Amino acid sequence: RACHGVGGGEPVTPNYPKLNGQNKPYLLSSLKSYRAGNRQGGLAAVMAAQASQLSDADMEALAAYYSSQK
């Protein structure tokens, strides 16, 4: 919420992506890749730190939430 904004559609800076309305499998895959350390560049280290605290169920819930936002 702090970086991507309320509902994932109001990033605090232009280089943060909007999450709202993204494809659920894409969001889930991205979170798992960050947690595994497979995503590189940009703010990958920040996202890896966030994703490392999430369970698979948390990731499923987040992906479902953001994909349902318009």
Predicted model as a PDB file, atoms N, CA, C, CB and O in Angstrom, pLDDT in the B-factor column:
MODEL        1                                                                  
ATOM      1  N   ARG A   1       0.827  -1.186   0.000  1.00 64.00           N  
ATOM      2  CA  ARG A   1       0.000   0.000   0.000  1.00 64.00           C  
ATOM      3  C   ARG A   1       0.873   1.251   0.000  1.00 64.00           C  
ATOM      4  CB  ARG A   1      -0.942  -0.003   1.206  1.00 64.00           C  
ATOM      5  O   ARG A   1       0.540   2.236  -0.660  1.00 64.00           O  
ATOM      6  N   ALA A   2       1.958   1.225   0.715  1.00 82.00           N  
ATOM      7  CA  ALA A   2       2.801   2.416   0.827  1.00 82.00           C  
ATOM      8  C   ALA A   2       3.437   2.792  -0.512  1.00 82.00           C  
ATOM      9  CB  ALA A   2       3.891   2.189   1.871  1.00 82.00           C  
ATOM     10  O   ALA A   2       3.608   3.978  -0.791  1.00 82.00           O  
ATOM     11  N   CYS A   3       3.780   1.836  -1.324  1.00 92.00           N  
ATOM     12  CA  CYS A   3       4.455   2.128  -2.595  1.00 92.00           C  
ATOM     13  C   CYS A   3       3.492   2.158  -3.783  1.00 92.00           C  
ATOM     14  CB  CYS A   3       5.540   1.096  -2.851  1.00 92.00           C  
ATOM     15  O   CYS A   3       3.605   3.018  -4.657  1.00 92.00           O  
ATOM     16  N   HIS A   4       2.545   1.217  -3.810  1.00 93.00           N  
ATOM     17  CA  HIS A   4       1.660   1.074  -4.959  1.00 93.00           C  
ATOM     18  C   HIS A   4       0.330   1.792  -4.772  1.00 93.00           C  
ATOM     19  CB  HIS A   4       1.412  -0.381  -5.232  1.00 93.00           C  
ATOM     20  O   HIS A   4      -0.490   1.828  -5.690  1.00 93.00           O  
ATOM     21  N   GLY A   5       0.109   2.362  -3.591  1.00 91.00           N  
ATOM     22  CA  GLY A   5      -1.096   3.136  -3.324  1.00 91.00           C  
ATOM     23  C   GLY A   5      -2.303   2.292  -2.964  1.00 91.00           C  
ATOM     24  O   GLY A   5      -2.284   1.066  -3.067  1.00 91.00           O  
ATOM     25  N   VAL A   6      -3.337   2.970  -2.546  1.00 85.00           N  
ATOM     26  CA  VAL A   6      -4.582   2.314  -2.156  1.00 85.00           C  
ATOM     27  C   VAL A   6      -5.149   1.548  -3.338  1.00 85.00           C  
ATOM     28  CB  VAL A   6      -5.608   3.342  -1.634  1.00 85.00           C  
ATOM     29  O   VAL A   6      -5.294   2.097  -4.430  1.00 85.00           O  
ATOM     30  N   GLY A   7      -5.466   0.292  -3.121  1.00 88.00           N  
ATOM     31  CA  GLY A   7      -6.021  -0.531  -4.195  1.00 88.00           C  
ATOM     32  C   GLY A   7      -5.023  -0.888  -5.268  1.00 88.00           C  
ATOM     33  O   GLY A   7      -5.389  -1.514  -6.263  1.00 88.00           O  
ATOM     34  N   GLY A   8      -3.777  -0.509  -5.094  1.00 93.00           N  
ATOM     35  CA  GLY A   8      -2.740  -0.823  -6.071  1.00 93.00           C  
ATOM     36  C   GLY A   8      -2.764   0.021  -7.318  1.00 93.00           C  
ATOM     37  O   GLY A   8      -2.074  -0.288  -8.290  1.00 93.00           O  
ATOM     38  N   GLY A   9      -3.552   1.090  -7.308  1.00 93.00           N  
ATOM     39  CA  GLY A   9      -3.689   1.888  -8.515  1.00 93.00           C  
ATOM     40  C   GLY A   9      -3.162   3.297  -8.433  1.00 93.00           C  
ATOM     41  O   GLY A   9      -3.368   4.088  -9.353  1.00 93.00           O  
ATOM     42  N   GLU A  10      -2.478   3.632  -7.341  1.00 92.00           N  
ATOM     43  CA  GLU A  10      -1.961   4.987  -7.177  1.00 92.00           C  
ATOM     44  C   GLU A  10      -0.520   4.953  -6.674  1.00 92.00           C  
ATOM     45  CB  GLU A  10      -2.848   5.789  -6.207  1.00 92.00           C  
ATOM     46  O   GLU A  10      -0.252   5.358  -5.542  1.00 92.00           O  
ATOM     47  N   PRO A  11       0.413   4.473  -7.503  1.00 94.00           N  
ATOM     48  CA  PRO A  11       1.807   4.402  -7.062  1.00 94.00           C  
ATOM     49  C   PRO A  11       2.336   5.767  -6.628  1.00 94.00           C  
ATOM     50  CB  PRO A  11       2.682   3.841  -8.177  1.00 94.00           C  
ATOM     51  O   PRO A  11       1.965   6.799  -7.188  1.00 94.00           O  
ATOM     52  N   VAL A  12       3.204   5.754  -5.624  1.00 93.00           N  
ATOM     53  CA  VAL A  12       3.727   7.016  -5.091  1.00 93.00           C  
ATOM     54  C   VAL A  12       4.726   7.672  -6.030  1.00 93.00           C  
ATOM     55  CB  VAL A  12       4.378   6.781  -3.744  1.00 93.00           C  
ATOM     56  O   VAL A  12       4.946   8.879  -5.936  1.00 93.00           O  
ATOM     57  N   THR A  13       5.336   6.917  -6.929  1.00 91.00           N  
ATOM     58  CA  THR A  13       6.216   7.478  -7.954  1.00 91.00           C  
ATOM     59  C   THR A  13       5.911   6.780  -9.282  1.00 91.00           C  
ATOM     60  CB  THR A  13       7.732   7.312  -7.561  1.00 91.00           C  
ATOM     61  O   THR A  13       5.411   5.655  -9.281  1.00 91.00           O  
ATOM     62  N   PRO A  14       6.199   7.421 -10.400  1.00 89.00           N  
ATOM     63  CA  PRO A  14       5.883   6.842 -11.705  1.00 89.00           C  
ATOM     64  C   PRO A  14       6.610   5.525 -12.012  1.00 89.00           C  
ATOM     65  CB  PRO A  14       6.208   7.835 -12.770  1.00 89.00           C  
ATOM     66  O   PRO A  14       6.142   4.747 -12.843  1.00 89.00           O  
ATOM     67  N   ASN A  15       7.731   5.271 -11.361  1.00 88.00           N  
ATOM     68  CA  ASN A  15       8.458   4.033 -11.676  1.00 88.00           C  
ATOM     69  C   ASN A  15       7.934   2.823 -10.904  1.00 88.00           C  
ATOM     70  CB  ASN A  15       9.933   4.216 -11.382  1.00 88.00           C  
ATOM     71  O   ASN A  15       8.417   1.712 -11.119  1.00 88.00           O  
ATOM     72  N   TYR A  16       6.960   3.007 -10.012  1.00 91.00           N  
ATOM     73  CA  TYR A  16       6.309   1.875  -9.346  1.00 91.00           C  
ATOM     74  C   TYR A  16       5.110   1.474 -10.195  1.00 91.00           C  
ATOM     75  CB  TYR A  16       5.873   2.237  -7.869  1.00 91.00           C  
ATOM     76  O   TYR A  16       4.326   2.336 -10.592  1.00 91.00           O  
ATOM     77  N   PRO A  17       4.954   0.200 -10.478  1.00 92.00           N  
ATOM     78  CA  PRO A  17       3.841  -0.208 -11.343  1.00 92.00           C  
ATOM     79  C   PRO A  17       2.492  -0.178 -10.633  1.00 92.00           C  
ATOM     80  CB  PRO A  17       4.092  -1.596 -11.879  1.00 92.00           C  
ATOM     81  O   PRO A  17       2.408  -0.313  -9.412  1.00 92.00           O  
ATOM     82  N   LYS A  18       1.455  -0.001 -11.417  1.00 94.00           N  
ATOM     83  CA  LYS A  18       0.102  -0.178 -10.904  1.00 94.00           C  
ATOM     84  C   LYS A  18      -0.145  -1.675 -10.787  1.00 94.00           C  
ATOM     85  CB  LYS A  18      -0.969   0.512 -11.830  1.00 94.00           C  
ATOM     86  O   LYS A  18       0.230  -2.443 -11.672  1.00 94.00           O  
ATOM     87  N   LEU A  19      -0.766  -2.080  -9.709  1.00 95.00           N  
ATOM     88  CA  LEU A  19      -1.072  -3.491  -9.504  1.00 95.00           C  
ATOM     89  C   LEU A  19      -2.529  -3.803  -9.792  1.00 95.00           C  
ATOM     90  CB  LEU A  19      -0.733  -3.897  -8.089  1.00 95.00           C  
ATOM     91  O   LEU A  19      -2.881  -4.938 -10.116  1.00 95.00           O  
ATOM     92  N   ASN A  20      -3.376  -2.785  -9.672  1.00 95.00           N  
ATOM     93  CA  ASN A  20      -4.804  -3.034  -9.841  1.00 95.00           C  
ATOM     94  C   ASN A  20      -5.116  -3.513 -11.251  1.00 95.00           C  
ATOM     95  CB  ASN A  20      -5.604  -1.774  -9.528  1.00 95.00           C  
ATOM     96  O   ASN A  20      -4.630  -2.966 -12.241  1.00 95.00           O  
ATOM     97  N   GLY A  21      -5.938  -4.547 -11.310  1.00 94.00           N  
ATOM     98  CA  GLY A  21      -6.358  -5.080 -12.596  1.00 94.00           C  
ATOM     99  C   GLY A  21      -5.346  -5.970 -13.301  1.00 94.00           C  
ATOM    100  O   GLY A  21      -5.619  -6.476 -14.389  1.00 94.00           O  
ATOM    101  N   GLN A  22      -4.185  -6.165 -12.696  1.00 96.00           N  
ATOM    102  CA  GLN A  22      -3.188  -7.056 -13.303  1.00 96.00           C  
ATOM    103  C   GLN A  22      -3.715  -8.496 -13.278  1.00 96.00           C  
ATOM    104  CB  GLN A  22      -1.815  -6.956 -12.550  1.00 96.00           C  
ATOM    105  O   GLN A  22      -4.593  -8.833 -12.485  1.00 96.00           O  
ATOM    106  N   ASN A  23      -3.183  -9.305 -14.127  1.00 96.00           N  
ATOM    107  CA  ASN A  23      -3.540 -10.713 -14.217  1.00 96.00           C  
ATOM    108  C   ASN A  23      -3.120 -11.441 -12.938  1.00 96.00           C  
ATOM    109  CB  ASN A  23      -2.881 -11.364 -15.455  1.00 96.00           C  
ATOM    110  O   ASN A  23      -1.972 -11.314 -12.512  1.00 96.00           O  
ATOM    111  N   LYS A  24      -4.026 -12.198 -12.320  1.00 98.00           N  
ATOM    112  CA  LYS A  24      -3.729 -12.887 -11.063  1.00 98.00           C  
ATOM    113  C   LYS A  24      -2.532 -13.832 -11.176  1.00 98.00           C  
ATOM    114  CB  LYS A  24      -4.946 -13.664 -10.606  1.00 98.00           C  
ATOM    115  O   LYS A  24      -1.654 -13.782 -10.314  1.00 98.00           O  
ATOM    116  N   PRO A  25      -2.455 -14.694 -12.200  1.00 98.00           N  
ATOM    117  CA  PRO A  25      -1.280 -15.575 -12.293  1.00 98.00           C  
ATOM    118  C   PRO A  25       0.038 -14.799 -12.404  1.00 98.00           C  
ATOM    119  CB  PRO A  25      -1.425 -16.499 -13.494  1.00 98.00           C  
ATOM    120  O   PRO A  25       1.061 -15.229 -11.871  1.00 98.00           O  
ATOM    121  N   TYR A  26       0.010 -13.664 -13.093  1.00 97.00           N  
ATOM    122  CA  TYR A  26       1.216 -12.836 -13.211  1.00 97.00           C  
ATOM    123  C   TYR A  26       1.625 -12.297 -11.842  1.00 97.00           C  
ATOM    124  CB  TYR A  26       0.982 -11.667 -14.198  1.00 97.00           C  
ATOM    125  O   TYR A  26       2.795 -12.371 -11.468  1.00 97.00           O  
ATOM    126  N   LEU A  27       0.666 -11.759 -11.101  1.00 97.00           N  
ATOM    127  CA  LEU A  27       0.974 -11.218  -9.774  1.00 97.00           C  
ATOM    128  C   LEU A  27       1.521 -12.301  -8.860  1.00 97.00           C  
ATOM    129  CB  LEU A  27      -0.271 -10.583  -9.148  1.00 97.00           C  
ATOM    130  O   LEU A  27       2.507 -12.083  -8.156  1.00 97.00           O  
ATOM    131  N   LEU A  28       0.890 -13.461  -8.866  1.00 98.00           N  
ATOM    132  CA  LEU A  28       1.330 -14.557  -8.019  1.00 98.00           C  
ATOM    133  C   LEU A  28       2.733 -15.025  -8.400  1.00 98.00           C  
ATOM    134  CB  LEU A  28       0.348 -15.717  -8.108  1.00 98.00           C  
ATOM    135  O   LEU A  28       3.575 -15.252  -7.532  1.00 98.00           O  
ATOM    136  N   SER A  29       2.972 -15.165  -9.681  1.00 97.00           N  
ATOM    137  CA  SER A  29       4.290 -15.570 -10.160  1.00 97.00           C  
ATOM    138  C   SER A  29       5.356 -14.553  -9.774  1.00 97.00           C  
ATOM    139  CB  SER A  29       4.269 -15.756 -11.672  1.00 97.00           C  
ATOM    140  O   SER A  29       6.457 -14.922  -9.366  1.00 97.00           O  
ATOM    141  N   SER A  30       5.023 -13.268  -9.906  1.00 96.00           N  
ATOM    142  CA  SER A  30       5.970 -12.213  -9.551  1.00 96.00           C  
ATOM    143  C   SER A  30       6.327 -12.260  -8.072  1.00 96.00           C  
ATOM    144  CB  SER A  30       5.397 -10.845  -9.905  1.00 96.00           C  
ATOM    145  O   SER A  30       7.500 -12.188  -7.708  1.00 96.00           O  
ATOM    146  N   LEU A  31       5.315 -12.382  -7.223  1.00 97.00           N  
ATOM    147  CA  LEU A  31       5.575 -12.443  -5.780  1.00 97.00           C  
ATOM    148  C   LEU A  31       6.460 -13.643  -5.427  1.00 97.00           C  
ATOM    149  CB  LEU A  31       4.247 -12.519  -5.001  1.00 97.00           C  
ATOM    150  O   LEU A  31       7.400 -13.522  -4.641  1.00 97.00           O  
ATOM    151  N   LYS A  32       6.152 -14.784  -6.009  1.00 98.00           N  
ATOM    152  CA  LYS A  32       6.952 -15.987  -5.724  1.00 98.00           C  
ATOM    153  C   LYS A  32       8.377 -15.830  -6.245  1.00 98.00           C  
ATOM    154  CB  LYS A  32       6.297 -17.233  -6.353  1.00 98.00           C  
ATOM    155  O   LYS A  32       9.323 -16.294  -5.608  1.00 98.00           O  
ATOM    156  N   SER A  33       8.536 -15.187  -7.385  1.00 97.00           N  
ATOM    157  CA  SER A  33       9.873 -14.953  -7.937  1.00 97.00           C  
ATOM    158  C   SER A  33      10.682 -13.991  -7.074  1.00 97.00           C  
ATOM    159  CB  SER A  33       9.767 -14.409  -9.357  1.00 97.00           C  
ATOM    160  O   SER A  33      11.882 -14.181  -6.880  1.00 97.00           O  
ATOM    161  N   TYR A  34      10.019 -12.958  -6.558  1.00 97.00           N  
ATOM    162  CA  TYR A  34      10.706 -12.046  -5.640  1.00 97.00           C  
ATOM    163  C   TYR A  34      11.142 -12.791  -4.387  1.00 97.00           C  
ATOM    164  CB  TYR A  34       9.797 -10.856  -5.266  1.00 97.00           C  
ATOM    165  O   TYR A  34      12.279 -12.645  -3.938  1.00 97.00           O  
ATOM    166  N   ARG A  35      10.247 -13.585  -3.827  1.00 97.00           N  
ATOM    167  CA  ARG A  35      10.558 -14.325  -2.603  1.00 97.00           C  
ATOM    168  C   ARG A  35      11.725 -15.288  -2.814  1.00 97.00           C  
ATOM    169  CB  ARG A  35       9.326 -15.094  -2.124  1.00 97.00           C  
ATOM    170  O   ARG A  35      12.558 -15.462  -1.925  1.00 97.00           O  
ATOM    171  N   ALA A  36      11.781 -15.903  -3.974  1.00 97.00           N  
ATOM    172  CA  ALA A  36      12.848 -16.864  -4.285  1.00 97.00           C  
ATOM    173  C   ALA A  36      14.158 -16.182  -4.671  1.00 97.00           C  
ATOM    174  CB  ALA A  36      12.406 -17.781  -5.410  1.00 97.00           C  
ATOM    175  O   ALA A  36      15.192 -16.841  -4.780  1.00 97.00           O  
ATOM    176  N   GLY A  37      14.119 -14.861  -4.880  1.00 95.00           N  
ATOM    177  CA  GLY A  37      15.319 -14.137  -5.276  1.00 95.00           C  
ATOM    178  C   GLY A  37      15.623 -14.228  -6.758  1.00 95.00           C  
ATOM    179  O   GLY A  37      16.747 -13.960  -7.181  1.00 95.00           O  
ATOM    180  N   ASN A  38      14.626 -14.606  -7.551  1.00 96.00           N  
ATOM    181  CA  ASN A  38      14.823 -14.770  -8.990  1.00 96.00           C  
ATOM    182  C   ASN A  38      14.600 -13.505  -9.806  1.00 96.00           C  
ATOM    183  CB  ASN A  38      13.918 -15.827  -9.490  1.00 96.00           C  
ATOM    184  O   ASN A  38      14.959 -13.468 -10.983  1.00 96.00           O  
ATOM    185  N   ARG A  39      14.018 -12.474  -9.215  1.00 94.00           N  
ATOM    186  CA  ARG A  39      13.813 -11.213  -9.926  1.00 94.00           C  
ATOM    187  C   ARG A  39      14.973 -10.292  -9.603  1.00 94.00           C  
ATOM    188  CB  ARG A  39      12.451 -10.552  -9.542  1.00 94.00           C  
ATOM    189  O   ARG A  39      15.411 -10.214  -8.454  1.00 94.00           O  
ATOM    190  N   GLN A  40      15.469  -9.599 -10.607  1.00 91.00           N  
ATOM    191  CA  GLN A  40      16.639  -8.735 -10.447  1.00 91.00           C  
ATOM    192  C   GLN A  40      16.330  -7.330 -10.950  1.00 91.00           C  
ATOM    193  CB  GLN A  40      17.855  -9.317 -11.199  1.00 91.00           C  
ATOM    194  O   GLN A  40      15.338  -7.103 -11.643  1.00 91.00           O  
ATOM    195  N   GLY A  41      17.205  -6.389 -10.585  1.00 88.00           N  
ATOM    196  CA  GLY A  41      17.115  -5.032 -11.102  1.00 88.00           C  
ATOM    197  C   GLY A  41      16.097  -4.185 -10.369  1.00 88.00           C  
ATOM    198  O   GLY A  41      15.304  -4.677  -9.567  1.00 88.00           O  
ATOM    199  N   GLY A  42      16.143  -2.906 -10.665  1.00 87.00           N  
ATOM    200  CA  GLY A  42      15.185  -1.970 -10.096  1.00 87.00           C  
ATOM    201  C   GLY A  42      15.089  -2.069  -8.593  1.00 87.00           C  
ATOM    202  O   GLY A  42      16.089  -1.974  -7.881  1.00 87.00           O  
ATOM    203  N   LEU A  43      13.902  -2.256  -8.133  1.00 89.00           N  
ATOM    204  CA  LEU A  43      13.641  -2.356  -6.696  1.00 89.00           C  
ATOM    205  C   LEU A  43      13.416  -3.803  -6.258  1.00 89.00           C  
ATOM    206  CB  LEU A  43      12.428  -1.510  -6.325  1.00 89.00           C  
ATOM    207  O   LEU A  43      12.684  -4.056  -5.301  1.00 89.00           O  
ATOM    208  N   ALA A  44      14.041  -4.747  -6.955  1.00 94.00           N  
ATOM    209  CA  ALA A  44      13.857  -6.158  -6.646  1.00 94.00           C  
ATOM    210  C   ALA A  44      14.234  -6.483  -5.202  1.00 94.00           C  
ATOM    211  CB  ALA A  44      14.676  -7.006  -7.596  1.00 94.00           C  
ATOM    212  O   ALA A  44      13.578  -7.312  -4.572  1.00 94.00           O  
ATOM    213  N   ALA A  45      15.271  -5.851  -4.670  1.00 95.00           N  
ATOM    214  CA  ALA A  45      15.679  -6.138  -3.295  1.00 95.00           C  
ATOM    215  C   ALA A  45      14.604  -5.709  -2.300  1.00 95.00           C  
ATOM    216  CB  ALA A  45      17.003  -5.436  -2.974  1.00 95.00           C  
ATOM    217  O   ALA A  45      14.367  -6.389  -1.301  1.00 95.00           O  
ATOM    218  N   VAL A  46      13.961  -4.587  -2.575  1.00 93.00           N  
ATOM    219  CA  VAL A  46      12.875  -4.109  -1.706  1.00 93.00           C  
ATOM    220  C   VAL A  46      11.702  -5.091  -1.767  1.00 93.00           C  
ATOM    221  CB  VAL A  46      12.413  -2.674  -2.126  1.00 93.00           C  
ATOM    222  O   VAL A  46      11.142  -5.471  -0.739  1.00 93.00           O  
ATOM    223  N   MET A  47      11.346  -5.489  -2.972  1.00 95.00           N  
ATOM    224  CA  MET A  47      10.230  -6.425  -3.119  1.00 95.00           C  
ATOM    225  C   MET A  47      10.565  -7.795  -2.539  1.00 95.00           C  
ATOM    226  CB  MET A  47       9.849  -6.565  -4.589  1.00 95.00           C  
ATOM    227  O   MET A  47       9.694  -8.453  -1.970  1.00 95.00           O  
ATOM    228  N   ALA A  48      11.804  -8.227  -2.673  1.00 96.00           N  
ATOM    229  CA  ALA A  48      12.209  -9.513  -2.097  1.00 96.00           C  
ATOM    230  C   ALA A  48      12.055  -9.490  -0.582  1.00 96.00           C  
ATOM    231  CB  ALA A  48      13.666  -9.847  -2.479  1.00 96.00           C  
ATOM    232  O   ALA A  48      11.615 -10.473   0.015  1.00 96.00           O  
ATOM    233  N   ALA A  49      12.411  -8.385   0.033  1.00 96.00           N  
ATOM    234  CA  ALA A  49      12.265  -8.255   1.487  1.00 96.00           C  
ATOM    235  C   ALA A  49      10.799  -8.327   1.889  1.00 96.00           C  
ATOM    236  CB  ALA A  49      12.884  -6.935   1.979  1.00 96.00           C  
ATOM    237  O   ALA A  49      10.455  -8.954   2.891  1.00 96.00           O  
ATOM    238  N   GLN A  50       9.940  -7.690   1.112  1.00 95.00           N  
ATOM    239  CA  GLN A  50       8.502  -7.730   1.409  1.00 95.00           C  
ATOM    240  C   GLN A  50       7.941  -9.134   1.182  1.00 95.00           C  
ATOM    241  CB  GLN A  50       7.740  -6.707   0.537  1.00 95.00           C  
ATOM    242  O   GLN A  50       7.222  -9.663   2.029  1.00 95.00           O  
ATOM    243  N   ALA A  51       8.268  -9.726   0.051  1.00 97.00           N  
ATOM    244  CA  ALA A  51       7.726 -11.040  -0.300  1.00 97.00           C  
ATOM    245  C   ALA A  51       8.230 -12.140   0.619  1.00 97.00           C  
ATOM    246  CB  ALA A  51       8.075 -11.378  -1.730  1.00 97.00           C  
ATOM    247  O   ALA A  51       7.539 -13.139   0.821  1.00 97.00           O  
ATOM    248  N   SER A  52       9.413 -11.975   1.176  1.00 97.00           N  
ATOM    249  CA  SER A  52       9.962 -13.006   2.067  1.00 97.00           C  
ATOM    250  C   SER A  52       9.123 -13.177   3.323  1.00 97.00           C  
ATOM    251  CB  SER A  52      11.393 -12.661   2.454  1.00 97.00           C  
ATOM    252  O   SER A  52       9.234 -14.198   4.002  1.00 97.00           O  
ATOM    253  N   GLN A  53       8.297 -12.211   3.639  1.00 97.00           N  
ATOM    254  CA  GLN A  53       7.455 -12.265   4.828  1.00 97.00           C  
ATOM    255  C   GLN A  53       6.076 -12.872   4.547  1.00 97.00           C  
ATOM    256  CB  GLN A  53       7.293 -10.874   5.400  1.00 97.00           C  
ATOM    257  O   GLN A  53       5.265 -13.031   5.460  1.00 97.00           O  
ATOM    258  N   LEU A  54       5.819 -13.207   3.291  1.00 98.00           N  
ATOM    259  CA  LEU A  54       4.499 -13.688   2.899  1.00 98.00           C  
ATOM    260  C   LEU A  54       4.459 -15.204   2.750  1.00 98.00           C  
ATOM    261  CB  LEU A  54       4.076 -13.037   1.603  1.00 98.00           C  
ATOM    262  O   LEU A  54       5.395 -15.814   2.234  1.00 98.00           O  
ATOM    263  N   SER A  55       3.368 -15.799   3.207  1.00 98.00           N  
ATOM    264  CA  SER A  55       3.134 -17.223   2.974  1.00 98.00           C  
ATOM    265  C   SER A  55       2.525 -17.392   1.583  1.00 98.00           C  
ATOM    266  CB  SER A  55       2.199 -17.834   4.074  1.00 98.00           C  
ATOM    267  O   SER A  55       2.156 -16.409   0.941  1.00 98.00           O  
ATOM    268  N   ASP A  56       2.422 -18.624   1.124  1.00 98.00           N  
ATOM    269  CA  ASP A  56       1.763 -18.880  -0.150  1.00 98.00           C  
ATOM    270  C   ASP A  56       0.314 -18.397  -0.110  1.00 98.00           C  
ATOM    271  CB  ASP A  56       1.819 -20.379  -0.494  1.00 98.00           C  
ATOM    272  O   ASP A  56      -0.188 -17.851  -1.091  1.00 98.00           O  
ATOM    273  N   ALA A  57      -0.357 -18.599   1.028  1.00 98.00           N  
ATOM    274  CA  ALA A  57      -1.749 -18.152   1.169  1.00 98.00           C  
ATOM    275  C   ALA A  57      -1.837 -16.630   1.108  1.00 98.00           C  
ATOM    276  CB  ALA A  57      -2.351 -18.663   2.494  1.00 98.00           C  
ATOM    277  O   ALA A  57      -2.763 -16.082   0.510  1.00 98.00           O  
ATOM    278  N   ASP A  58      -0.872 -15.948   1.728  1.00 98.00           N  
ATOM    279  CA  ASP A  58      -0.839 -14.484   1.655  1.00 98.00           C  
ATOM    280  C   ASP A  58      -0.705 -14.029   0.206  1.00 98.00           C  
ATOM    281  CB  ASP A  58       0.323 -13.919   2.504  1.00 98.00           C  
ATOM    282  O   ASP A  58      -1.393 -13.107  -0.232  1.00 98.00           O  
ATOM    283  N   MET A  59       0.179 -14.678  -0.524  1.00 98.00           N  
ATOM    284  CA  MET A  59       0.414 -14.305  -1.912  1.00 98.00           C  
ATOM    285  C   MET A  59      -0.830 -14.542  -2.762  1.00 98.00           C  
ATOM    286  CB  MET A  59       1.597 -15.087  -2.479  1.00 98.00           C  
ATOM    287  O   MET A  59      -1.175 -13.723  -3.612  1.00 98.00           O  
ATOM    288  N   GLU A  60      -1.494 -15.659  -2.528  1.00 98.00           N  
ATOM    289  CA  GLU A  60      -2.752 -15.951  -3.243  1.00 98.00           C  
ATOM    290  C   GLU A  60      -3.779 -14.862  -2.975  1.00 98.00           C  
ATOM    291  CB  GLU A  60      -3.319 -17.331  -2.821  1.00 98.00           C  
ATOM    292  O   GLU A  60      -4.449 -14.386  -3.891  1.00 98.00           O  
ATOM    293  N   ALA A  61      -3.896 -14.473  -1.708  1.00 98.00           N  
ATOM    294  CA  ALA A  61      -4.875 -13.457  -1.329  1.00 98.00           C  
ATOM    295  C   ALA A  61      -4.542 -12.102  -1.951  1.00 98.00           C  
ATOM    296  CB  ALA A  61      -4.942 -13.332   0.193  1.00 98.00           C  
ATOM    297  O   ALA A  61      -5.431 -11.410  -2.448  1.00 98.00           O  
ATOM    298  N   LEU A  62      -3.275 -11.726  -1.924  1.00 96.00           N  
ATOM    299  CA  LEU A  62      -2.865 -10.453  -2.522  1.00 96.00           C  
ATOM    300  C   LEU A  62      -3.104 -10.441  -4.026  1.00 96.00           C  
ATOM    301  CB  LEU A  62      -1.392 -10.180  -2.230  1.00 96.00           C  
ATOM    302  O   LEU A  62      -3.616  -9.464  -4.573  1.00 96.00           O  
ATOM    303  N   ALA A  63      -2.733 -11.527  -4.688  1.00 97.00           N  
ATOM    304  CA  ALA A  63      -2.929 -11.607  -6.136  1.00 97.00           C  
ATOM    305  C   ALA A  63      -4.416 -11.543  -6.489  1.00 97.00           C  
ATOM    306  CB  ALA A  63      -2.306 -12.901  -6.690  1.00 97.00           C  
ATOM    307  O   ALA A  63      -4.797 -10.898  -7.465  1.00 97.00           O  
ATOM    308  N   ALA A  64      -5.243 -12.205  -5.702  1.00 97.00           N  
ATOM    309  CA  ALA A  64      -6.694 -12.169  -5.945  1.00 97.00           C  
ATOM    310  C   ALA A  64      -7.234 -10.756  -5.722  1.00 97.00           C  
ATOM    311  CB  ALA A  64      -7.432 -13.177  -5.021  1.00 97.00           C  
ATOM    312  O   ALA A  64      -8.038 -10.262  -6.512  1.00 97.00           O  
ATOM    313  N   TYR A  65      -6.793 -10.118  -4.654  1.00 95.00           N  
ATOM    314  CA  TYR A  65      -7.257  -8.762  -4.351  1.00 95.00           C  
ATOM    315  C   TYR A  65      -6.875  -7.778  -5.456  1.00 95.00           C  
ATOM    316  CB  TYR A  65      -6.681  -8.292  -3.014  1.00 95.00           C  
ATOM    317  O   TYR A  65      -7.737  -7.094  -6.007  1.00 95.00           O  
ATOM    318  N   TYR A  66      -5.594  -7.710  -5.777  1.00 95.00           N  
ATOM    319  CA  TYR A  66      -5.153  -6.712  -6.759  1.00 95.00           C  
ATOM    320  C   TYR A  66      -5.726  -6.986  -8.151  1.00 95.00           C  
ATOM    321  CB  TYR A  66      -3.627  -6.682  -6.827  1.00 95.00           C  
ATOM    322  O   TYR A  66      -6.032  -6.049  -8.889  1.00 95.00           O  
ATOM    323  N   SER A  67      -5.873  -8.252  -8.512  1.00 96.00           N  
ATOM    324  CA  SER A  67      -6.421  -8.552  -9.838  1.00 96.00           C  
ATOM    325  C   SER A  67      -7.899  -8.178  -9.923  1.00 96.00           C  
ATOM    326  CB  SER A  67      -6.237 -10.038 -10.168  1.00 96.00           C  
ATOM    327  O   SER A  67      -8.417  -7.960 -11.018  1.00 96.00           O  
ATOM    328  N   SER A  68      -8.572  -8.104  -8.799  1.00 96.00           N  
ATOM    329  CA  SER A  68      -9.995  -7.758  -8.808  1.00 96.00           C  
ATOM    330  C   SER A  68     -10.244  -6.250  -8.769  1.00 96.00           C  
ATOM    331  CB  SER A  68     -10.684  -8.409  -7.633  1.00 96.00           C  
ATOM    332  O   SER A  68     -11.374  -5.807  -8.974  1.00 96.00           O  
ATOM    333  N   GLN A  69      -9.209  -5.465  -8.512  1.00 93.00           N  
ATOM    334  CA  GLN A  69      -9.356  -4.005  -8.432  1.00 93.00           C  
ATOM    335  C   GLN A  69      -9.352  -3.409  -9.839  1.00 93.00           C  
ATOM    336  CB  GLN A  69      -8.217  -3.376  -7.571  1.00 93.00           C  
ATOM    337  O   GLN A  69      -8.679  -3.908 -10.741  1.00 93.00           O  
ATOM    338  N   LYS A  70     -10.104  -2.350 -10.001  1.00 85.00           N  
ATOM    339  CA  LYS A  70     -10.174  -1.684 -11.320  1.00 85.00           C  
ATOM    340  C   LYS A  70      -9.545  -0.308 -11.244  1.00 85.00           C  
ATOM    341  CB  LYS A  70     -11.640  -1.569 -11.809  1.00 85.00           C  
ATOM    342  O   LYS A  70      -9.504   0.408 -12.245  1.00 85.00           O  
TER     343      LYS A  70                                                      
ENDMDL                                                                          
END                                                                             
